């Protein structure tokens, strides 16, 4: 079956431009980065959030901001299309989000966490998905404030994914549910 698949060119993908993206309807979800050290990871998460049309990214603590060359290197322009804000304290940001009625979902290996495959999202609710530091994960203070905690099952010898990989997995599952790409559920 040689020639069955032809790689598409960018102009054949039907993607919107940056201005169309900014005006488009977003998923009722934000990503909160809790002290992510690597600008390369942050940039990759910008691209993921753009791909799934998340509302915005909130950078907290030691996270770099989009003026960073490392973020630009992996975001490939998503740092210009994605809405973002910076907050010095993740805890303060969670307090603000909770006041707005946002459901706080930490992504962490923790007691009583929900396995990702068991996650059920309500399309009428708003969500904040919290991703933690590459070494220490989500701060315990933030876990204590969370409405739920989800864990990505793993079956090998390692005990964690790279934070940008975790964001990709969780954001895909959230997008799949929030835009009903899996109608049999």
C-alpha positions in Angstrom: 0.0 0.0 0.0 2.8 2.4 -0.8 1.6 5.9 -1.2 -1.5 5.5 0.9 -0.6 8.3 3.3 0.7 11.6 2.1 2.0 14.0 4.7 -0.1 17.2 4.8 1.3 20.7 4.4 0.6 23.3 7.0 -1.8 25.2 4.7 -3.8 22.0 4.3 -4.5 21.6 8.0 -7.2 24.2 8.2 -5.8 25.8 11.4 -6.9 29.2 12.6 -4.5 32.0 12.8 -3.5 33.7 16.1 -6.2 36.4 16.0 -8.9 33.8 15.1 -7.6 31.7 18.0 -7.9 34.6 20.5 -11.5 35.2 19.5 -12.5 31.5 19.5 -14.5 29.7 22.2 -12.2 28.0 24.7 -12.6 25.0 26.9 -13.7 25.9 30.4 -10.3 24.9 31.7 -7.0 26.5 32.7 -3.7 25.0 33.5 -1.8 26.2 36.6 1.9 25.5 36.7 3.2 25.2 40.2 6.9 26.2 40.3 8.0 24.6 37.0 11.7 25.2 36.7 12.3 24.4 33.0 11.3 27.0 30.4 11.4 24.1 27.9 8.7 22.3 29.8 6.7 25.5 30.2 6.9 26.2 26.4 5.8 22.7 25.6 2.8 23.1 27.9 1.9 26.4 26.1 1.8 24.4 22.8 -0.4 21.7 24.4 -2.8 24.2 25.8 -3.0 26.0 22.4 -3.6 22.7 20.6 -6.6 21.8 22.9 -7.8 25.4 23.1 -7.6 25.8 26.9 -8.7 29.2 28.3 -5.3 30.2 29.7 -2.1 29.2 31.5 -1.3 30.5 35.0 2.4 30.6 35.8 3.2 30.5 39.5 6.3 30.9 41.6 9.6 30.1 39.9 8.0 29.6 36.4 9.6 31.6 33.7 7.4 33.8 31.5 7.0 33.9 27.7 9.9 36.4 27.3 12.2 33.4 28.0 14.2 32.0 25.0 13.6 28.4 26.3 9.8 28.9 26.4 9.9 30.4 22.9 12.0 27.5 21.6 9.4 24.8 22.5 6.2 26.9 22.4 6.8 27.7 18.7 4.6 30.8 18.8 1.9 29.4 21.2 3.2 31.9 23.8 1.6 34.6 21.6 -1.7 32.9 21.0 -2.3 31.5 24.5 -3.6 33.8 27.3 -1.4 33.6 30.3 -0.8 35.4 33.6 1.8 35.2 36.4 1.1 34.8 40.1 3.9 34.7 42.7 2.0 32.2 44.9 0.2 29.1 43.7 -1.8 29.0 46.9 -3.0 32.6 46.4 -4.0 31.7 42.8 -5.9 28.7 44.0 -7.8 30.8 46.6 -8.8 33.2 43.8 -9.9 30.4 41.4 -12.0 28.8 44.1 -13.7 32.1 44.8 -14.6 32.1 41.1 -16.2 28.6 41.5 -13.5 26.8 39.5 -13.0 23.1 40.4 -9.4 22.6 41.4 -7.8 19.4 40.1 -4.3 18.5 41.1 -2.3 16.1 39.0 -0.3 14.1 41.6 0.4 10.7 43.0 -1.5 10.9 46.3 -3.7 9.0 48.7 -7.3 8.8 47.5 -6.4 10.1 44.0 -8.7 9.2 41.1 -7.1 7.3 38.2 -7.2 9.3 35.0 -9.3 6.7 33.2 -12.0 7.2 36.0 -12.1 11.0 35.7 -15.5 12.4 34.8 -15.8 16.1 33.9 -19.0 18.1 33.7 -19.1 20.3 30.6 -21.0 23.0 32.5 -18.2 23.4 35.1 -14.9 25.2 35.0 -11.6 23.5 35.9 -8.1 24.3 36.8 -5.6 21.5 36.3 -2.5 21.9 38.6 0.8 20.5 37.5 3.7 20.6 39.9 7.5 21.0 40.0 9.6 18.5 38.1 11.2 17.3 41.4 8.7 17.9 44.2 5.4 17.7 42.4 2.4 19.7 43.5 2.9 21.5 46.8 1.1 19.8 49.8 -0.6 23.1 50.6 -2.1 23.1 47.1 -3.2 19.5 47.3 -4.9 20.3 50.6 -7.0 23.0 48.8 -7.8 20.8 45.8 -11.3 19.6 45.1 -9.9 16.4 43.4 -6.6 14.8 42.6 -6.0 12.7 39.5 -3.2 10.3 38.8 -1.9 8.9 35.5 -1.5 5.2 35.8 2.1 3.9 35.1 3.3 0.4 34.6 7.1 0.5 34.3 9.9 1.1 36.7 9.8 4.9 36.7 7.4 6.7 39.1 6.7 9.8 37.1 6.4 11.4 33.7 8.0 14.6 32.6 5.6 17.4 33.5 5.1 18.4 29.9 4.2 14.8 29.0 1.7 14.7 32.0 0.2 17.9 30.8 -0.3 16.4 27.3 -2.0 13.3 28.6 -4.3 15.1 31.1 -5.2 18.0 28.7 -6.1 15.4 25.9 -8.4 13.6 28.3 -10.0 16.8 29.5 -10.5 18.1 26.0 -11.9 14.7 24.9 -14.5 14.9 27.6 -15.3 18.7 27.6 -15.9 18.8 23.8 -17.5 15.3 23.8 -15.1 13.6 21.5 -16.0 10.3 23.1 -19.8 10.2 23.0 -20.2 6.7 24.2 -19.4 7.8 27.7 
